[in-house]
Amino acid sequence: MTEQEELLKMRALLAEKEQVIEEQKKRIEKQRIQIDNMIQALLHARKKIFGASFEKTQTDG
């Protein structure tokens, strides 16, 4: 394998790894949004069940 062929192969591998990284970043961002939405839903449900006074006592004490 010539030096140029080896360089081309390494560039292709690098491009492939960069694509994988970008896909993982998108996946992580989607999961972060899902987690944020679930936290908001949980807080809303807790407020609905226990009322605002429960959350106030939890943060105060």
ZIJOQUI-V783162 format. One record per backbone hydrogen bond with DSSP energy under -1.0 kcal/mol. NH is the residue of the N-H (numbers start at 1). CO is the residue of the C=O. Records with the same first field share a line. If there is no record, write none. Layout:
# ZIJOQUI-V783162
NH->CO + CO
This chain:
# ZIJOQUI-V783162
6->2
7->3
8->4
9->5
10->6
11->7
12->8
13->9
14->10
15->11
16->12
17->13
18->14
19->15
20->16
21->17
22->18
23->19
24->20
25->21
26->22
27->23
28->24
29->25
30->26
31->27
32->28
33->29
34->30
35->31
36->32
37->33
38->34
39->35
40->36
41->37
42->38
43->39
44->40
45->41
46->42
47->43
48->44
49->45
50->46
51->47
56->52
57->53
58->54
59->55
60->56
61->57
